[in-house]
């Protein structure tokens, strides 16, 4: 198959492209694209944004998003131009530090308030919509950091996609509108190489989270799991529900980290961060 690509409004450089590398990150980490082009005559107009689509001539191309150019490097020999751009889905205001006290608010209403404040749409998975947060302090913390913290405590994920803030279950691939996406099947012959890593023995068998009781004037420990060794969470939570939820999520994460799969394969624009893969023997 013959790889194909389009960089919208940059057709003049298509025959100059030496390499194009796109990294699709999970959660709120910025996606990154790097384009290296031949800079033989220095006659290149670099746009502020790159609208990129990738694929193959035999099957067509797929949109990969819009990226804001923020770094340009000229190097040689041979003389080349390296353009580095980041996804444009994270507005600066979401990273601004905020101090606020939230009380008796559902996750859906909290996500809604933050999304509307920054001009985003929002989608919250059904299982989280009515979850009540009795109290949480946002102390000199960005709104996106707060959402990420709340999501992590509940084995969920807060991410940005297509102008929406999504609050969804971990490992649940969603489109920008919150619709579940399909699963990609991979066979051994589809790969260049692969590796599966197993940790035979668990490093931690339980997790301890702490919260402060204002009624009793003391710090209380909540434990999830049944035996030592224990992983001790450093954060002090505001109530038992938050502490237990965070401990449960952390224990699941620790167990999940016992298995890891690395696959190298020819480019497939339909595989992206958080997408589900179905591995079969054939």
C-alpha positions as CSV (number, residue, x, y, z in Angstrom):
1,X,0.0,0.0,0.0
2,X,1.1,3.5,-0.7
3,X,0.9,6.0,2.2
4,X,-0.9,9.3,1.5
5,X,-1.5,12.5,3.4
6,X,-2.9,16.0,3.1
7,X,-1.8,19.1,4.9
8,X,-4.6,21.5,4.2
9,X,-3.5,24.8,2.5
10,X,0.1,23.4,2.3
11,X,-0.1,21.5,-1.0
12,X,3.0,23.4,-2.2
13,X,5.2,21.5,0.2
14,X,3.8,18.0,-0.3
15,X,6.6,17.0,-2.7
16,X,9.1,18.3,-0.2
17,X,8.0,16.3,2.8
18,X,10.7,14.0,4.1
19,X,8.8,12.6,7.1
20,X,5.6,13.2,9.1
21,X,5.3,12.0,12.7
22,X,2.1,12.3,14.6
23,X,1.7,11.3,18.3
24,X,-1.9,10.8,19.6
25,X,-1.8,11.1,23.4
26,X,-4.4,10.0,25.9
27,X,-6.3,12.3,28.3
28,X,-5.4,16.0,28.3
29,X,-1.8,15.6,27.1
30,X,-1.4,17.6,23.8
31,X,-1.2,15.6,20.6
32,X,1.9,16.5,18.6
33,X,2.8,16.5,15.0
34,X,6.3,17.0,13.5
35,X,6.8,17.6,9.7
36,X,10.3,17.6,8.2
37,X,10.5,19.1,4.8
38,X,13.3,19.8,2.2
39,X,14.3,23.4,2.6
40,X,16.3,23.5,-0.6
41,X,15.3,27.0,-1.9
42,X,13.9,28.5,1.3
43,X,10.7,29.3,-0.5
44,X,8.1,27.9,1.9
45,X,5.2,29.7,3.5
46,X,4.5,28.2,7.0
47,X,0.9,28.5,8.1
48,X,-0.2,29.1,11.7
49,X,-2.2,25.9,11.7
50,X,-1.8,22.5,10.1
51,X,-5.0,20.6,9.2
52,X,-3.7,17.0,8.7
53,X,-5.3,13.9,7.2
54,X,-3.4,10.5,6.9
55,X,-4.1,7.2,5.1
56,X,-3.3,5.2,2.0
57,X,-4.1,5.8,-1.6
58,X,-5.8,2.5,-1.8
59,X,-8.3,3.2,1.0
60,X,-8.5,7.0,1.4
61,X,-7.4,9.3,4.1
62,X,-8.8,10.1,7.6
63,X,-8.8,13.5,9.3
64,X,-6.3,13.6,12.2
65,X,-7.1,17.1,13.6
66,X,-5.9,20.7,13.5
67,X,-2.5,21.6,15.1
68,X,-1.1,25.0,16.0
69,X,2.5,25.6,14.8
70,X,4.7,26.6,17.8
71,X,8.2,25.6,16.8
72,X,10.3,25.8,13.6
73,X,13.8,24.5,13.3
74,X,16.2,24.9,10.3
75,X,19.0,22.4,10.2
76,X,21.5,20.9,7.9
77,X,23.2,19.5,5.9
78,X,21.1,18.7,4.0
79,X,19.1,21.8,4.6
80,X,15.7,20.8,6.2
81,X,12.9,22.6,8.0
82,X,11.3,20.9,11.0
83,X,7.8,22.1,11.9
84,X,6.4,21.1,15.3
85,X,2.8,21.7,16.1
86,X,0.4,20.9,19.0
87,X,-3.3,20.1,19.0
88,X,-5.5,23.2,19.4
89,X,-8.1,21.6,21.7
90,X,-6.7,22.9,25.0
91,X,-7.4,26.6,25.7
92,X,-5.1,28.6,27.9
93,X,-7.9,29.5,30.3
94,X,-8.3,25.8,31.2
95,X,-4.7,25.8,32.5
96,X,-5.2,29.0,34.7
97,X,-4.9,28.4,38.4
98,X,-8.2,28.8,40.3
99,X,-9.1,28.7,44.0
100,X,-12.7,27.6,44.7
101,X,-14.7,25.4,47.1
102,X,-17.2,23.0,45.6
103,X,-20.0,21.6,47.7
104,X,-22.9,19.2,47.1
105,X,-22.5,19.1,43.3
106,X,-22.9,16.2,40.9
107,X,-20.1,15.3,38.5
108,X,-22.3,16.2,35.6
109,X,-23.0,19.7,36.9
110,X,-19.4,20.3,37.8
111,X,-18.2,19.3,34.3
112,X,-21.0,21.4,32.8
113,X,-20.0,24.5,34.8
114,X,-16.4,24.2,33.8
115,X,-17.1,23.4,30.2
116,X,-19.5,26.4,29.8
117,X,-17.0,28.7,31.6
118,X,-14.4,28.0,28.9
119,X,-16.7,27.7,25.9
120,X,-16.8,23.9,25.4
121,X,-19.6,21.5,25.1
122,X,-19.6,18.6,27.5
123,X,-20.5,14.9,27.7
124,X,-20.5,12.8,30.9
125,X,-20.9,9.0,30.9
126,X,-24.1,7.8,32.3
127,X,-22.5,6.0,35.3
128,X,-21.0,9.3,36.5
129,X,-23.8,11.8,35.9
130,X,-25.5,11.6,39.2
131,X,-22.4,10.9,41.4
132,X,-22.4,13.5,44.2
133,X,-19.3,15.3,45.3
134,X,-20.0,16.4,48.9
135,X,-17.0,18.7,49.1
136,X,-13.8,19.3,47.3
137,X,-11.3,22.2,47.5
138,X,-9.8,23.6,44.4
139,X,-6.7,25.3,45.8
140,X,-4.6,27.2,43.3
141,X,-5.4,24.4,40.8
142,X,-6.4,24.6,37.1
143,X,-9.9,23.5,36.1
144,X,-8.5,20.8,33.9
145,X,-6.3,19.5,36.7
146,X,-9.3,19.4,39.0
147,X,-11.3,17.3,36.5
148,X,-8.4,15.0,36.0
149,X,-8.0,14.5,39.7
150,X,-11.8,13.7,40.1
151,X,-11.6,11.3,37.2
152,X,-8.6,9.5,38.5
153,X,-10.3,8.9,41.8
154,X,-13.1,7.1,40.0
155,X,-11.2,5.0,37.4
156,X,-12.4,7.5,34.8
157,X,-10.8,9.9,32.4
158,X,-11.3,13.6,31.6
159,X,-10.3,14.5,28.1
160,X,-10.9,17.0,25.3
161,X,-12.2,16.1,21.9
162,X,-13.6,18.1,19.1
163,X,-14.7,21.0,21.3
164,X,-16.1,18.9,24.0
165,X,-14.9,18.0,27.6
166,X,-15.6,14.3,28.0
167,X,-15.8,12.6,31.4
168,X,-15.8,8.9,30.6
169,X,-14.8,5.5,32.0
170,X,-11.1,4.6,31.5
171,X,-10.5,2.4,28.5
172,X,-13.8,3.5,26.9
173,X,-13.0,5.0,23.5
174,X,-15.4,7.8,22.7
175,X,-15.9,10.2,19.8
176,X,-16.3,14.0,20.3
177,X,-20.0,13.6,20.9
178,X,-19.6,10.8,23.5
179,X,-20.5,8.0,21.1
180,X,-18.7,4.7,21.6
181,X,-16.2,3.9,18.8
182,X,-15.5,0.5,17.3
183,X,-12.8,-2.0,18.0
184,X,-9.8,-2.6,15.6
185,X,-8.8,-6.2,15.1
186,X,-5.1,-7.0,14.8
187,X,-3.6,-10.2,13.6
188,X,0.1,-11.3,13.9
189,X,0.6,-10.8,10.2
190,X,-0.6,-7.1,10.6
191,X,2.4,-6.3,12.9
192,X,6.1,-5.7,12.4
193,X,6.9,-6.9,15.9
194,X,5.1,-7.3,19.3
195,X,6.0,-7.9,23.0
196,X,3.8,-8.8,26.0
197,X,5.2,-8.1,29.5
198,X,3.8,-9.7,32.7
199,X,4.8,-9.0,36.3
200,X,4.5,-12.3,38.0
201,X,4.2,-10.9,41.5
202,X,2.1,-8.0,42.6
203,X,4.1,-5.1,44.0
204,X,1.1,-4.0,46.1
205,X,-1.9,-5.9,47.4
206,X,-3.8,-3.0,49.0
207,X,-4.1,0.7,48.9
208,X,-4.5,3.1,51.9
209,X,-6.1,6.5,51.4
210,X,-6.6,9.1,54.1
211,X,-9.3,11.7,54.8
212,X,-9.9,14.4,57.4
213,X,-13.0,14.2,59.7
214,X,-13.9,17.7,60.9
215,X,-16.4,16.2,63.3
216,X,-13.8,14.0,65.0
217,X,-10.9,16.3,64.4
218,X,-8.7,13.5,63.1
219,X,-7.3,11.9,60.0
220,X,-9.0,8.5,59.1
221,X,-7.5,5.8,57.0
222,X,-9.5,3.8,54.5
223,X,-8.0,0.5,53.1
224,X,-8.9,-1.3,49.9
225,X,-7.5,-4.8,49.4
226,X,-6.7,-7.4,52.0
227,X,-3.0,-7.8,52.6
228,X,0.4,-6.2,52.7
229,X,2.3,-4.6,51.1
230,X,0.2,-1.5,50.9
231,X,0.5,1.5,48.7
232,X,0.0,4.7,50.7
233,X,-1.7,7.6,48.9
234,X,-0.2,11.0,49.8
235,X,-3.3,13.2,49.2
236,X,-5.6,14.0,52.1
237,X,-9.2,13.6,50.9
238,X,-12.2,15.6,52.2
239,X,-14.5,12.7,53.0
240,X,-14.6,8.9,53.2
241,X,-16.4,8.4,49.8
242,X,-13.6,10.3,47.9
243,X,-10.9,8.4,49.8
244,X,-12.4,5.0,49.1
245,X,-13.1,5.8,45.5
246,X,-9.5,7.0,45.0
247,X,-8.1,3.9,46.7
248,X,-10.3,1.6,44.5
249,X,-9.1,3.3,41.4
250,X,-5.5,3.2,42.4
251,X,-5.6,-0.5,43.2
252,X,-7.2,-1.2,39.8
253,X,-4.4,0.8,38.2
254,X,-1.7,-1.0,40.1
255,X,-3.2,-4.4,39.0
256,X,-3.6,-3.3,35.4
257,X,0.1,-2.2,35.3
258,X,1.1,-5.9,35.8
259,X,0.5,-6.5,32.1
260,X,1.8,-4.4,29.2
261,X,1.6,-4.9,25.4
262,X,3.8,-3.2,22.8
263,X,3.0,-3.4,19.1
264,X,4.9,-2.0,16.2
265,X,2.9,-2.0,12.9
266,X,2.4,-0.1,9.7
267,X,0.6,3.2,10.2
268,X,-3.2,2.9,10.7
269,X,-5.0,6.3,11.2
270,X,-8.0,4.4,12.7
271,X,-5.9,3.4,15.8
272,X,-5.7,6.2,18.3
273,X,-5.1,6.8,22.0
274,X,-7.7,5.0,24.2
275,X,-9.0,2.9,21.2
276,X,-9.8,-0.7,21.9
277,X,-7.8,-3.4,20.1
278,X,-9.0,-7.0,19.5
279,X,-6.0,-9.3,19.2
280,X,-6.5,-12.6,17.5
281,X,-4.4,-15.7,16.5
282,X,-4.4,-16.3,12.8
